[in-house]
């Protein structure tokens, strides 16, 4: 049995590793396609890109691992069935349950490692990935002055170069607008030609300009608004320095992202959920007290519990304001309208506030349950892939890949639907996040039972016989 178990493990682990990295690569390509505009043209070093790809691939493990388990188990048992190796094992008296035993142990270990990964590794990977992605997206495009184009990438300046020589450093017909005083186009430098070069640390750009003129509107002189003084200064050589620190990748302190629900483990999530719940309850109590204090005349009147009593023989007046003069009547109506509008606006603003806070709380609850559903999904998808492969008896990446994709899409549609319901508060988080595992569980039990008893699940003739028996049974019942 040991040799058989080693054979089964080798047949399973190879496709598992292969499909895992294929799925990870596909998800990584999707990530690059999504954020390509934020990465291209910013002069990022290769190791920055490599670091971002590594952290991004770590965050895709919860998507790639369940798919790879489903596909590899289906491929492995499909190959065994296609080459009649599964039939040989069963003819030797080895049941499907015993054949699956080592893989069940492996699936349990993978599920436990998956939970450890989602609880310990994934929060750190999310922190590194999202903070680095935020800094990259905030980084400016690489410094690039083109001929005949006004360039405003440097803070406080607009630069236009008429022509650049082939050496890339000599520039001609230079115009520099200085906007550092935030007064508009009041300062302009024009030069016939010049040289531009970077400092060794690439922190500053230096322009050496020749044969030019500085034009400036003097707004700092007395009565400048009336006289509009203007100053013109010619120069034969002038140096101008520009700060390029904004073009470099500056790292934001990761502590600013640490309290996000994606960066917390189960213990931290439970603590955060408890704190947010207490905060919401406290705010609701305070709002109730404040509302009664501000609108006591409305809170004290309950027309449902204390209906207006009418004395027999006396009819209530049709118009309660009939006894007031027109001026007082209009004033009372206007005051009542304003009070009603004020109460409505107050209630709507606080309702939106509490809705946002509860939605925020739901995201923390969802993140907590996701750490468990991820590991459970790995286990359940094995019990769908393995018996299904034994039933269809088809290996390779053809039919197994199609069937795996169908089940995986079903799993993620149910997961995303349940998550959206949980975020909006339609379902509690423990219900919304466990919809997919609860749907997959009976499917896995059914397929495992059918594979164990060698049921011809995909045999057309068997299904025809089943429906004929069902039809005859219905006719007998009707008769």
Order of alpha helices (4+ residues) and beta strands (2+ residues): alpha-alpha-alpha-alpha-alpha-alpha-beta-beta-beta-beta-beta-alpha-beta-alpha-alpha-alpha-alpha-alpha-alpha-alpha
